[in-house]
Amino acid sequence: MSTPETTPFDQLALFSGSPQHDNFCRFKDMVPTSKMAASSKPFTFPTGKAMVLPGAYEFDGKTRSTEEFFTATDTTALLVLKDGAVCYERYALTGGADVHWISWSVSKSFISALVGIAVGEGHIRSIEDAISDYIAVPPGSAYFGVSIKNVLQMSSGARWNEDYSDPNCDVFRLAAAMGGAMSLEEFVAGMAPESKPGTVCRYNSGETQALGSLLVHATKRSLSDYMQEKLFEPLGMNMPGYWLIDKTGMEMAFAGLNLVARDFIKLGELYRNHGVWEGKQLVPEAWVKASVTPDAPHLMPGKPLLNDHALPFGYGYQWWIPEGPGGEFVALGIYNQLVYADRSRGVVIYKQSSNRAYGTSKDEATNRDVESVEFLRAIARQFD
């Protein structure tokens, strides 16, 4: 575990409109971390036929410039795989092939994969179990008696505000736990219920932190240790990885993973191939299918809520599912971090960004989450 002098999150002027590309490549050096070693058998993607990005794409009834979007969202890496081979790779600003970057909520989909592995290994009996069978939360709290499945689907019913333009929102209080005000597990235990579990999908980073605690208590190992064995080593991660941790050593499961671009994209390629990597089933196939399939009305596209507005995506087990004929799924993080997969075209794309306007309002015009997905869809359609 490394313990540099901690830089509190509130000193970074997040969601203020300030450029962030000088910060997002340095989180592992500014905040205490636990380290995962590079794989003993690094996997390097082969080089495929080079592609040319589309010059424009359609969004909100308008034709928009690819280059302008790349620049306006402070994109630092764009990596495209077709059938497992690299056909486009570009870095800008502080990005680079060997540069670590903070995942933000892309880490949620990694946590989901680890939960699926733990279920397959019997550490977790069933996702219909109450999460409180595994983690310590008091009666009456948001997670007492709530099924693991509802937590996976952001449907626990917990009260939550994830409005990044609101300095009093819950996600800032969760991040403040990293500064030592309380532990991440104490924060989770103190969350309150609001609605009936399994009826409303409300995006909630606290859900993923609860899943991180679930993994630690069910496996009796740290997240870093479990991920090292179950994903990091078999996926052939080329560079070390880092989890930001709190004062107790608990990983910031909801956002704190730091990897390089070619290692981030491996999760999308793993899921594109139904959990199989180099002939070995790393994540149970049934888990992968369930993870990217909305299975209840409140999870269908247009129903999941981010604060007070619905998003035009469906939700699975910590994965977003765009509306369409099927085969697409997205790990989506703030500041326009994305791992996008389109099975029908054999395409996986990683976009790494630091959109300085993100969170300065609640609007799509600044946050550009939906537009980012449409941008990546336009790239995928180049292979039609």
C-alpha positions in Angstrom: 0.0 0.0 0.0 1.3 3.4 -0.9 0.6 6.4 1.3 1.5 9.7 -0.3 0.4 12.9 1.2 -3.3 12.9 0.6 -4.8 15.5 -1.7 -8.5 16.0 -0.6 -11.0 15.7 -3.5 -12.4 19.1 -2.6 -9.1 20.7 -3.4 -9.2 19.6 -7.1 -12.1 21.9 -8.1 -14.1 19.0 -9.5 -17.2 19.9 -11.5 -16.1 23.6 -11.5 -15.3 24.0 -15.2 -11.6 23.8 -14.5 -9.4 21.6 -16.7 -8.8 18.2 -15.1 -6.4 16.4 -17.4 -3.4 17.2 -15.3 -5.2 15.6 -12.2 -6.8 12.5 -13.6 -3.5 11.0 -14.7 -2.0 11.5 -11.2 -4.6 10.2 -8.7 -2.5 7.2 -7.8 0.2 9.6 -6.7 -2.0 12.0 -4.8 -4.2 9.6 -2.8 -3.4 6.5 -0.8 -3.7 3.3 -3.0 -3.4 -0.4 -3.0 -1.5 -1.9 -5.9 -2.2 -4.8 -8.3 0.9 -6.1 -10.1 1.0 -6.4 -13.8 0.2 -9.9 -15.1 3.1 -12.4 -15.2 1.8 -13.2 -18.8 1.0 -9.8 -20.3 -1.5 -9.9 -23.2 -1.0 -7.5 -26.1 -3.8 -7.0 -28.6 -2.8 -7.7 -32.2 -2.8 -4.9 -34.7 -5.8 -5.0 -37.1 -6.6 -3.1 -40.3 -6.4 0.6 -39.6 -9.6 2.5 -39.7 -10.5 6.1 -40.2 -12.9 7.8 -37.8 -16.1 9.2 -39.3 -15.8 12.9 -39.9 -19.2 13.5 -38.3 -22.0 11.8 -36.4 -25.7 12.5 -35.8 -27.0 13.6 -32.4 -30.1 15.4 -31.3 -31.2 16.0 -34.9 -27.9 17.6 -35.9 -24.7 16.7 -37.7 -21.7 17.2 -35.4 -18.0 17.2 -36.0 -16.0 14.2 -34.6 -12.9 16.3 -34.2 -14.7 19.1 -32.3 -16.3 16.5 -30.0 -12.9 14.8 -29.3 -11.5 18.2 -28.4 -14.4 19.7 -26.5 -14.7 16.7 -24.2 -10.9 16.8 -23.4 -10.4 13.3 -24.8 -7.1 11.9 -23.7 -7.4 8.4 -25.3 -9.5 6.7 -27.9 -9.0 3.0 -28.6 -11.0 0.9 -31.0 -10.9 -2.9 -31.2 -12.5 -4.9 -34.1 -12.7 -8.6 -33.4 -10.0 -8.3 -30.7 -7.5 -6.4 -32.8 -6.5 -2.7 -32.5 -7.6 -0.7 -35.5 -7.4 2.8 -34.0 -5.5 4.3 -31.1 -5.0 8.0 -30.3 -3.8 9.9 -27.3 -4.0 13.6 -26.5 -3.3 16.1 -23.7 -1.9 14.1 -20.7 -3.0 10.7 -22.0 -0.6 8.0 -23.3 -0.2 4.3 -23.7 1.6 4.0 -20.4 -0.4 6.7 -18.5 -2.7 5.6 -15.7 -6.1 7.2 -15.5 -8.8 7.2 -12.9 -11.8 5.2 -13.9 -14.6 7.0 -12.2 -17.7 4.9 -12.6 -16.3 2.6 -15.2 -15.0 0.7 -12.1 -18.6 -0.2 -11.3 -18.7 -2.7 -14.1 -15.4 -4.3 -12.9 -17.0 -4.7 -9.5 -20.0 -6.4 -11.1 -17.7 -8.9 -12.8 -16.0 -9.7 -9.5 -19.4 -10.2 -7.9 -20.3 -12.6 -10.6 -17.1 -14.6 -10.1 -17.7 -14.7 -6.4 -21.2 -16.1 -7.0 -19.8 -18.7 -9.3 -17.2 -19.7 -6.7 -19.8 -20.0 -4.0 -18.6 -17.1 -1.8 -22.0 -15.5 -2.3 -24.8 -18.1 -2.1 -27.3 -16.2 -4.3 -27.9 -12.7 -5.4 -31.4 -13.1 -4.0 -29.8 -13.1 -0.5 -30.0 -9.9 1.5 -26.8 -8.0 1.3 -27.1 -7.5 5.0 -26.4 -11.2 5.4 -22.8 -10.3 4.4 -22.2 -6.7 5.5 -22.9 -5.0 8.7 -25.7 -2.5 8.4 -28.2 -1.6 11.2 -31.9 -2.4 11.0 -33.8 0.3 9.2 -30.9 1.4 7.1 -31.0 1.4 3.3 -29.4 -2.0 2.8 -30.9 -3.9 5.7 -32.9 -6.9 4.2 -32.4 -5.7 0.6 -31.4 -8.3 -2.0 -28.0 -8.2 -3.6 -29.7 -8.2 -7.0 -31.5 -5.0 -6.2 -28.2 -3.4 -5.3 -26.6 -4.6 -8.5 -29.4 -3.0 -10.4 -29.3 0.3 -8.6 -32.7 -0.5 -7.3 -32.2 -0.8 -3.5 -34.6 2.1 -2.8 -31.9 4.1 -1.0 -32.3 7.8 -0.8 -29.6 9.4 -3.0 -28.7 12.6 -4.8 -25.9 12.3 -7.4 -26.2 15.8 -8.9 -22.6 16.9 -9.4 -23.6 20.5 -9.8 -24.9 20.4 -6.2 -22.1 20.8 -3.6 -24.3 19.2 -1.0 -25.1 16.0 -3.0 -24.5 12.6 -1.5 -21.7 11.6 -3.9 -19.6 14.4 -2.5 -20.2 13.1 1.0 -19.2 9.7 -0.1 -16.0 11.1 -1.6 -15.3 13.0 1.6 -15.1 9.7 3.4 -11.8 9.3 1.5 -10.5 12.3 3.5 -10.9 10.4 6.7 -14.2 11.9 8.1 -15.5 8.3 8.2 -14.8 5.0 6.5 -16.5 4.0 3.3 -18.2 1.1 5.1 -19.5 3.5 7.8 -20.9 5.7 5.1 -22.8 2.8 3.5 -24.1 1.7 6.9 -25.6 5.1 7.4 -27.6 5.4 4.2 -31.4 5.7 4.6 -34.2 4.1 2.6 -36.6 6.1 0.4 -38.6 3.8 -1.9 -39.6 0.1 -2.1 -36.7 -2.1 -3.3 -37.0 -3.3 -6.8 -39.3 -0.6 -8.0 -37.1 2.4 -9.0 -33.7 2.3 -10.7 -31.9 5.4 -9.3 -28.2 5.8 -10.2 -26.4 5.6 -6.8 -22.7 5.3 -6.3 -23.3 4.1 -2.8 -24.8 0.9 -4.2 -21.4 0.0 -5.7 -19.6 0.8 -2.5 -21.9 -1.6 -0.8 -21.1 -4.2 -3.4 -17.4 -3.6 -2.7 -18.0 -4.3 1.0 -20.0 -7.4 0.0 -17.0 -8.8 -1.9 -14.5 -8.1 0.9 -16.7 -9.8 3.5 -17.8 -12.7 1.3 -14.3 -13.6 0.0 -12.5 -12.5 3.1 -10.0 -10.8 0.9 -9.4 -7.2 -0.2 -10.8 -6.1 -3.5 -7.3 -5.6 -4.8 -6.2 -9.1 -3.8 -9.3 -10.8 -5.3 -9.2 -8.8 -8.5 -5.5 -9.5 -8.9 -6.2 -13.3 -9.0 -9.5 -13.3 -10.8 -9.1 -10.6 -13.4 -5.8 -8.9 -13.4 -3.6 -11.9 -13.8 -5.7 -13.9 -16.3 -6.5 -10.9 -18.5 -2.8 -10.3 -18.9 -2.9 -6.7 -17.6 0.2 -5.0 -19.1 0.7 -2.4 -16.4 0.2 -2.3 -12.6 -3.3 -1.1 -11.4 -4.2 0.9 -8.4 -7.3 1.3 -6.3 -7.8 4.5 -4.2 -8.4 3.5 -0.6 -9.8 5.0 2.6 -8.2 5.2 6.0 -9.0 1.6 6.7 -7.6 0.3 3.5 -11.0 -0.2 1.9 -11.1 0.4 -1.9 -13.1 3.2 -3.4 -15.2 0.6 -5.3 -17.5 3.1 -7.0 -14.9 5.1 -8.8 -11.3 4.6 -7.7 -9.7 2.2 -10.1 -6.6 3.4 -12.0 -5.5 1.6 -15.2 -4.0 2.3 -18.6 -6.2 2.4 -21.7 -5.3 -1.0 -23.1 -6.1 -2.6 -19.8 -9.4 -0.8 -19.3 -10.6 -2.0 -22.6 -10.0 -5.6 -21.7 -13.2 -5.7 -19.6 -15.3 -4.8 -22.7 -13.5 -7.4 -24.8 -14.1 -10.0 -22.1 -17.8 -9.2 -22.0 -18.0 -9.1 -25.8 -16.8 -12.7 -25.7 -19.4 -13.7 -23.0 -16.8 -13.9 -20.2 -14.3 -16.0 -22.1 -10.6 -14.9 -22.4 -8.2 -16.9 -24.4 -10.4 -20.0 -24.1 -11.0 -19.7 -20.4 -14.3 -18.8 -18.8 -13.3 -16.0 -16.4 -16.8 -14.7 -15.6 -19.8 -17.1 -15.8 -21.5 -16.8 -19.1 -25.0 -16.6 -17.5 -23.7 -13.7 -15.3 -22.5 -11.8 -18.3 -25.8 -12.2 -20.1 -27.8 -11.1 -17.0 -25.5 -8.2 -16.5 -26.3 -6.6 -19.8 -30.0 -7.5 -19.9 -32.6 -5.3 -18.2 -35.1 -7.7 -16.7 -37.8 -5.6 -15.1 -40.0 -2.6 -16.3 -38.1 -0.1 -14.1 -34.8 -1.1 -15.7 -35.9 -0.6 -19.4 -34.5 2.3 -21.5 -35.9 5.6 -20.4 -36.7 4.4 -16.9 -33.4 4.6 -14.9 -33.1 7.9 -13.1 -30.0 10.1 -12.6 -31.3 12.5 -10.0 -34.6 13.9 -11.3 -34.4 12.9 -15.0 -34.6 9.6 -16.8 -31.7 8.4 -19.1 -32.4 6.8 -22.5 -30.6 3.7 -21.5 -31.6 0.5 -19.7 -29.7 -0.9 -16.7 -28.3 -4.3 -15.8 -25.8 -5.4 -13.2 -23.8 -2.1 -13.1 -23.8 -1.9 -16.9 -25.8 0.5 -19.1 -27.7 -0.8 -22.1 -28.5 1.6 -25.0 -31.9 1.3 -26.6 -31.7 -0.6 -29.9 -31.8 -4.1 -31.5 -29.4 -5.5 -28.8 -25.8 -6.5 -28.4 -24.6 -3.1 -27.1 -23.6 -2.3 -23.5 -21.6 0.4 -21.8 -19.5 1.0 -18.7 -20.1 4.8 -18.2 -18.2 7.2 -16.0 -18.3 10.9 -15.3 -16.2 13.2 -17.4 -17.1 11.0 -20.4 -15.1 7.8 -19.5 -16.6 4.9 -21.4 -16.0 1.2 -22.3 -18.5 0.5 -25.1 -19.2 -2.8 -26.8 -21.3 -3.8 -29.8 -21.3 -7.5 -30.2 -23.2 -7.4 -33.5 -20.2 -5.7 -35.1 -17.4 -7.2 -33.0 -16.4 -3.8 -31.8 -15.2 -2.6 -28.4 -14.2 1.1 -27.8 -12.6 2.9 -24.9 -12.9 6.7 -24.6 -10.9 8.4 -21.9 -11.8 12.0 -21.1 -11.7 14.9 -18.7 -14.6 17.0 -20.0 -14.1 20.2 -18.1 -17.7 21.2 -18.4 -19.0 18.0 -16.8 -21.1 18.5 -13.7 -21.3 22.3 -14.1 -25.0 21.7 -14.7 -27.4 18.7 -14.7 -27.9 19.1 -18.5 -26.8 16.8 -21.3 -25.5 19.9 -23.0 -22.6 20.0 -20.5 -22.3 16.4 -19.4 -22.6 14.8 -22.9 -23.2 11.3 -21.6 -25.8 10.4 -24.1 -23.9 12.1 -26.9 -20.7 10.2 -26.0 -22.6 6.9 -26.6 -23.9 8.1 -30.0 -20.4 9.2 -30.9 -19.1 5.7 -30.2 -22.0 4.1 -32.0 -21.1 6.1 -35.1 -17.5 4.7 -34.9 -18.9 1.2 -34.6 -21.1 1.7 -37.7 -18.0 2.3 -39.7 -17.6 -1.5 -39.7 -21.0 -2.2 -41.4 
